[in-house]
Amino acid sequence: MLTRRNLLKSTTALWVSSLLGTGGLRADTVPTGPINVLWIVVDDMGYGDLSSTGRLNYSTPNIDRLGREGVTMSHAYVYPVCTASRTAFLTGHSPQKYGLEGVLMPGYTAGLPANSINAAKEFKASGYRTALIGKWHLGEQPASLPNAQGFDDFFGTIHGETGYYTHIKTGGTLDFNQNGTNSDIKGYTTDLYGSKAISFLRENRSRPFFLNLSYNAPHYYLDAPSEYQSRFTGTAGAKMYAAVVTSLDDSIGRVLDELEHLGLDKNTLVIFTTDNGAPQGEGSNAPFSGFKNSLLEGGIRSPLMARLPGVIPRGLRSNQTFAAWDLLPTCLSMAGIATATSFEGTDLKALFTTPGATNPASRCFRYTMAGKILRAVVKEHWKLSYDENTGTTSLFDLANDETETTDVSAANATKVAELKADWNAWSGSFAPSLGTW
């Protein structure tokens, strides 16, 4: 009988064979056996918050290492808030499919429905051990919790804003969970999550795994161990932010080192990304304008990196459009997993593996802020934006105007019409429609 796990093995073999046939990879560098998948998702980190993207008052050598050893996607897009981006990562669809465009707060009944198709379920069906370590933020009702959504193991917080040491959520109650049970575990969340991830790697070194390592750092309200805070000078806020991110980078370094120690680094696809831009007054979204809760580049441009030795070329950079909902179909393809599931996102493996690969397709965004609708369409280096607050539509040439300061719509009416048509086609794919432009 051809089980899905056997199909995985045969598909992976064919995929590796096809790579070898290109002449671009040596046989001794190509991973053997199933490809493990590790997502490292950080919270509220701005595009400019890494050493590799311009930060000067602290360093992030471990995160930057992923870019040196793999691909850096300079035009990767997420949603401007946590819940929406995490929905897109996990399901391969824009968050509107599940009605999760905004932020879920404690007490809300919304969340991922029981019948959602998502990464945990897809990988689990192919024999993978699945785990979520860290922040969930996709619903607190029983059917929406991580274990009900396909994760074999869950260790972390259900909600969005939880104390680094207290583990108290907004509203004043404990929010630290192990497989459905609230637990009063002591410690700093960044350290707890890194240590738990290392334990998971050790326990599953001999079987394929999908691990979603979802740090709450550097989300406010910021806190860090005193030994990190003492390393920095400047204002209290700057010192704390540097301490939080440095601690985060060290934790990620420990996880990457453990992958290498266990001999898993050669067949583990590692993804690093953030769920939205930094809020005003916290991190840096430089060189872009805007912050979390906006569709300006500073709110939705993510520093995404991916590494899989022998498959993803070292030091590759891609300036092609990649959106949060492309992540799941791309990772399934990279792992050699054939699926009958249809995703809104696209398999963009070629952007990870092939210098010069392109993505000419558009990506559409809709977000409601303070009751007003924001829209954006990104297609190659063009971006069309609409702000219901002002009733204005603007076109930006991101190749020459990454800060979105000069509206060039008047001189590019054909491009405006093209991107509006892309929006209307995407909007019309929902029932009811999300509106015409």
C-alpha positions in Angstrom: 0.0 0.0 0.0 1.3 3.5 -0.9 0.9 5.4 2.3 1.4 9.1 2.5 4.7 8.5 4.3 5.9 6.2 1.6 4.8 8.8 -0.9 6.9 11.3 0.9 10.0 9.1 0.6 9.5 8.5 -3.1 8.7 12.1 -3.8 11.8 13.3 -1.9 13.9 10.8 -3.9 12.6 12.1 -7.2 13.0 15.7 -6.1 16.6 15.2 -5.1 17.2 13.3 -8.3 15.9 16.3 -10.3 18.2 18.6 -8.4 21.2 16.5 -9.2 20.1 16.4 -12.8 20.5 20.2 -13.1 24.2 20.0 -12.6 24.0 22.7 -10.0 24.6 20.6 -6.9 27.0 17.9 -6.0 25.7 14.6 -4.8 27.6 14.8 -1.5 26.0 18.1 -0.6 22.3 17.1 -1.2 20.3 16.2 2.0 19.4 12.5 2.3 16.2 11.2 3.8 13.2 13.3 4.8 13.7 17.1 5.2 12.9 18.4 8.7 11.3 21.9 8.8 12.0 24.5 11.5 10.2 27.8 11.5 11.7 30.5 13.8 9.1 33.3 14.1 9.8 36.3 16.2 7.3 38.9 17.4 7.1 42.6 16.4 10.7 42.7 15.1 11.3 45.5 12.6 13.0 45.0 9.2 15.9 47.2 10.5 16.4 45.3 13.8 19.2 43.0 12.6 22.9 43.7 12.2 22.5 42.6 8.6 19.8 45.2 8.0 21.5 48.1 9.7 21.3 47.9 13.5 24.5 49.3 15.1 23.9 49.4 18.9 23.8 45.6 19.2 24.6 42.5 17.0 22.6 39.5 15.8 25.3 37.1 14.5 23.2 34.0 14.8 20.2 35.2 12.9 22.4 36.8 10.3 24.2 33.5 10.0 21.1 32.1 8.3 21.3 34.7 5.6 25.0 34.0 5.0 24.4 30.3 4.8 21.2 30.5 2.8 18.9 32.9 1.1 17.7 36.4 2.2 14.3 37.5 0.9 14.5 41.3 0.8 10.9 41.6 -0.4 9.1 39.2 2.0 5.7 40.4 3.2 3.6 39.7 6.2 0.4 41.2 7.7 0.7 44.3 10.0 -0.4 42.3 13.2 0.3 39.1 14.9 -2.8 37.0 14.4 -3.2 37.7 10.8 0.4 36.8 9.8 0.4 33.7 11.9 -2.8 32.6 10.2 -1.2 33.1 6.8 2.0 31.3 7.8 0.2 28.3 9.2 -2.6 27.9 6.6 -1.1 29.0 3.3 -4.0 31.4 2.9 -4.5 35.1 3.5 -6.2 35.6 6.9 -9.5 36.7 5.4 -10.3 33.1 4.6 -10.7 32.4 8.4 -11.9 35.8 9.4 -8.7 36.5 11.3 -7.6 39.8 9.7 -7.3 41.6 13.1 -5.8 40.8 16.5 -7.4 38.2 18.8 -7.8 39.5 22.4 -8.5 37.4 25.5 -12.2 36.4 25.6 -12.7 36.5 21.9 -14.5 33.4 20.4 -12.9 33.7 17.0 -10.0 31.4 16.1 -8.8 28.8 13.6 -11.8 26.5 13.0 -11.6 22.8 13.7 -11.6 22.0 9.9 -8.7 24.3 9.0 -6.0 22.8 6.8 -2.6 23.9 8.2 1.1 23.1 8.4 0.8 20.9 11.5 -1.8 18.7 9.9 -0.1 18.5 6.6 3.3 17.5 8.1 1.7 15.2 10.6 -0.1 13.3 7.8 3.3 12.6 6.3 4.7 11.1 9.4 6.3 14.1 10.9 6.4 14.9 14.7 4.9 18.4 15.1 5.4 20.9 17.8 4.6 24.5 18.6 6.9 26.1 21.1 6.1 29.7 22.1 3.3 32.0 21.2 0.1 30.8 19.6 -2.4 33.7 19.3 -4.8 31.9 16.9 -7.7 31.3 19.3 -8.4 30.2 22.8 -11.5 28.1 22.3 -10.9 24.3 22.5 -11.2 23.6 18.8 -8.7 26.4 18.0 -5.9 25.4 20.4 -2.6 24.0 19.1 -3.1 20.4 20.0 -6.6 20.4 18.4 -5.0 22.0 15.3 -2.5 19.1 14.6 0.4 19.9 16.9 1.6 16.8 18.8 3.3 19.0 21.4 2.6 22.5 22.6 4.6 24.5 25.1 4.0 28.2 25.4 1.3 30.9 25.5 -2.2 31.0 24.0 -2.5 34.8 23.9 -0.6 37.7 22.5 0.8 39.9 25.3 2.3 37.8 28.1 5.0 38.7 30.6 8.5 37.4 29.9 8.9 36.4 33.5 5.4 36.5 35.0 3.7 34.7 32.1 0.6 36.8 32.9 -1.5 37.8 30.0 -3.4 41.0 29.4 -6.3 40.8 31.9 -4.1 39.5 34.8 -4.3 35.7 34.6 -1.6 33.0 34.0 -1.0 32.1 30.4 1.6 29.4 30.1 0.4 26.1 28.7 1.7 22.6 28.1 -0.5 20.4 25.9 -3.7 22.0 27.1 -2.9 22.5 30.8 -1.9 25.8 32.3 1.4 25.4 34.1 3.1 27.8 36.5 6.6 27.3 35.0 9.3 29.7 36.2 11.8 31.4 33.9 12.4 33.8 31.1 10.3 32.9 28.0 13.2 33.3 25.5 15.3 30.9 27.5 12.4 28.5 28.2 11.5 28.3 24.5 15.1 27.8 23.4 15.7 25.0 25.9 12.4 23.3 25.0 13.3 23.5 21.3 16.6 21.8 22.0 14.9 19.1 24.0 12.5 18.5 21.1 15.4 18.2 18.6 17.1 15.7 20.8 13.9 13.6 21.3 13.1 13.6 17.6 16.6 13.4 16.0 15.7 10.0 14.4 12.4 11.0 12.8 11.2 13.8 10.6 9.8 16.8 12.4 8.1 20.2 11.9 8.9 22.6 14.7 7.3 26.1 14.9 9.5 27.9 17.3 7.5 31.1 18.0 9.3 33.5 20.3 7.3 36.4 22.0 10.4 38.6 21.8 10.8 41.4 21.1 7.1 42.2 21.7 6.3 44.7 24.3 6.2 44.8 27.3 9.9 44.4 27.1 12.0 42.6 29.8 15.4 40.9 29.8 17.8 39.2 32.2 19.9 41.8 34.1 23.2 40.4 32.7 22.0 41.4 29.2 20.7 44.8 30.3 24.1 45.6 31.8 25.9 45.2 28.5 24.4 48.3 26.9 24.4 52.1 27.4 22.0 54.8 26.3 18.4 55.4 27.2 16.5 52.9 29.3 14.3 51.9 26.3 17.3 51.5 23.9 19.2 49.4 26.5 16.2 47.1 27.1 15.5 46.6 23.5 19.1 45.7 22.8 19.1 43.3 25.7 15.9 41.6 24.6 17.1 41.1 21.0 20.6 40.0 22.0 19.1 37.4 24.3 16.8 36.3 21.5 19.7 36.0 19.1 21.7 34.0 21.6 18.8 31.6 22.1 18.4 31.1 18.4 22.2 30.4 18.2 21.8 27.7 20.8 19.1 26.0 18.7 21.2 26.2 15.5 24.3 24.9 17.3 22.2 21.9 18.6 21.0 21.2 15.1 24.7 21.0 14.1 25.7 19.0 17.1 23.0 16.4 16.4 23.9 16.2 12.7 20.5 17.6 11.7 21.6 20.8 10.1 22.3 19.2 6.7 18.7 18.0 6.3 16.7 20.7 8.1 15.1 23.6 6.3 15.3 26.6 8.7 13.1 29.6 8.1 13.5 32.9 10.1 10.8 35.6 9.9 8.9 38.1 11.9 5.1 38.4 12.1 4.9 42.2 11.5 6.9 45.4 11.7 7.9 47.1 14.9 5.5 49.3 16.7 6.2 53.0 16.9 8.7 53.7 19.7 10.1 50.2 19.9 12.3 48.6 17.2 13.5 49.9 13.8 11.7 49.5 10.5 14.4 51.4 8.6 14.8 52.1 5.8 11.0 52.0 5.4 8.2 54.3 6.5 5.4 53.1 8.8 5.0 50.8 11.7 3.0 47.9 13.0 -0.8 48.3 12.2 -0.1 49.9 8.8 0.3 48.7 5.3 3.3 50.8 4.7 6.5 48.8 4.1 7.6 49.3 7.7 4.4 47.5 8.8 4.5 44.5 6.5 8.1 44.0 5.1 9.8 41.1 6.9 13.5 40.1 7.2 12.9 36.5 6.0 15.9 34.1 5.6 15.9 30.4 4.7 18.7 27.8 4.9 18.9 24.2 3.6 22.5 23.3 2.8 23.1 21.8 -0.6 19.7 23.0 -1.8 19.6 26.7 -1.0 22.8 28.4 -2.3 24.8 30.2 0.3 24.5 34.0 0.4 21.7 34.1 -2.2 19.6 37.2 -2.2 16.2 37.6 -3.9 14.3 40.8 -4.4 11.2 39.0 -5.6 7.8 39.3 -3.9 7.2 36.5 -1.3 4.1 36.7 1.1 3.3 35.0 4.4 0.8 32.6 2.8 3.5 31.4 0.3 5.5 29.9 3.2 3.5 26.7 3.7 3.3 25.5 0.1 6.9 26.5 -0.4 8.1 24.5 2.6 6.0 21.4 1.7 7.6 21.5 -1.7 11.1 21.9 -0.3 10.4 18.9 1.9 9.3 16.9 -1.1 5.8 16.4 0.3 3.0 16.0 -2.3 -0.3 17.3 -1.2 -3.8 17.5 -2.7 -4.6 20.6 -0.7 -5.1 23.8 -2.7 -3.5 26.9 -1.1 -3.9 30.5 -2.0 -0.2 30.8 -1.5 2.2 29.6 -4.2 5.1 27.2 -4.2 8.0 29.7 -4.6 10.8 27.2 -4.0 12.6 28.6 -7.1 13.1 31.9 -5.3 15.0 30.0 -2.5 17.1 27.8 -4.8 17.6 29.5 -8.2 19.5 32.7 -8.7 17.5 35.0 -11.0 14.2 33.3 -10.4 11.2 35.7 -10.6 7.7 36.0 -9.3 5.7 38.3 -11.5 2.4 37.7 -9.6 0.7 40.2 -7.3 0.1 39.9 -3.6 -3.0 41.6 -2.1 -3.5 42.9 1.4 -6.5 44.2 3.3 -6.5 45.5 6.9 -9.0 47.4 9.0 -7.5 49.9 11.4 -9.8 52.0 13.7 -12.8 51.1 11.5 -11.1 52.3 8.3 -10.1 49.9 5.5 -6.5 49.9 4.1 -5.6 48.1 0.9 -2.4 47.3 -0.9 -1.3 45.4 -3.9 2.4 44.6 -4.4 3.6 43.4 -7.8 7.3 43.3 -8.5 8.5 46.8 -7.7 5.1 48.4 -7.8 2.8 49.0 -4.9 -0.7 50.4 -5.1 -2.2 51.6 -1.8 -5.6 52.9 -0.6 -6.4 54.6 2.7 -10.1 54.9 3.6 -9.2 57.6 6.1 -8.2 60.0 3.3 -10.0 58.3 0.4 -6.8 58.4 -1.7 -5.2 55.8 -4.0 -1.4 56.0 -4.4 1.1 54.2 -6.6 4.7 53.8 -5.5 7.7 52.6 -7.4 9.5 50.7 -4.6 12.7 50.3 -6.6 13.3 54.0 -6.5 11.1 55.1 -3.6 11.2 52.5 -0.8 9.9 55.1 1.7 6.7 55.6 -0.2 6.9 59.3 -0.4 6.2 60.0 -4.1 2.8 59.1 -5.6 3.4 58.3 -9.3 -0.2 57.2 -10.1 -0.9 60.1 -12.4 2.0 59.1 -14.7 1.2 55.4 -14.7 -2.6 55.0 -15.2 -2.2 51.7 -17.0 -0.3 50.2 -14.0 -2.9 51.5 -11.6 -5.7 49.9 -13.6 -3.7 46.6 -13.7 -3.2 46.5 -10.0 -6.8 47.4 -9.3 -7.9 44.5 -11.5 -5.6 42.2 -9.5 -7.2 43.4 -6.3 -10.7 43.0 -7.6 -9.9 39.4 -8.8 -8.5 38.5 -5.4 -11.3 40.3 -3.5 -13.9 38.5 -5.6 -12.5 35.1 -4.7 -14.1 35.5 -1.3 -17.8 35.1 -0.5 -18.9 37.7 0.1 -16.5 39.8 -1.9 -14.1 42.1 0.1 -15.1 45.0 -2.1 -14.1 46.5 -5.4 -11.5 49.1 -6.1 
